[in-house]
Amino acid sequence: MEYDETKALRAKEVAERKFMEQDYAEANLFAKKARDLCPWLNSISILITVIDIYCAKEEVVNGQSGWHKVLKLEGSANVAKKCENFCSLVEIVQAGRNTVVGAEGALQILSEAFCNVTRSFWTKCSGCQYRFQYASFRAYTELVCINCSECFVAVPLSSGFHPTNQRTMSHFRRSDQDTTSVVLALNAIKSKGKRKKKDEGESSSKASEFEKDGMKL
């Protein structure tokens, strides 16, 4: 197909209009047409992801089926895979939160889907007081609020803890320290992995140069 940015922009505008009319199937068709006409069109991949999320949400029946499709999961997916897909989709949609139509709602759908495919609890950001549901293994870990982008410790609201209680504040500090240690350890592992890949790349490059020099000799 021949690329045409002008036609792509028109197709994207139609996709956005169809989306606002809640005709997600048609919106999906026009958004993908826009991508085919101009793959580099601004935010088009994010728009398609958002529309896909809404399309999948429409297939949810009685609060049971469909949630796995929202997160692009197989029915047998384990917790690690559920977290991986959830975080990946949130990262994509978050990039267009303030510019792509439907992005804010898509984030809420992703959160709802994740809570429905995992055991969950309610918590709130200690800064902006925004409330969330998370999988149970996230309890008492440090999270980043998707509303204000500040870090907070996910204390379950149903546990009876109160921020004004001295024991609670002490618990926050211990939990925060423990979580920070884990985060630092994970970052260290990631950095080590990146350094290893870099060293391997440099070694491979040097070996290649040596082989070329050898051939010249």
Beta strands, then each sheet from edge to edge (+ up, - down):
strand 1: 120-124
strand 2: 131-135
strand 3: 142-144
strand 4: 151-153
sheet 1: 1+ 2-
sheet 2: 3+ 4-
end
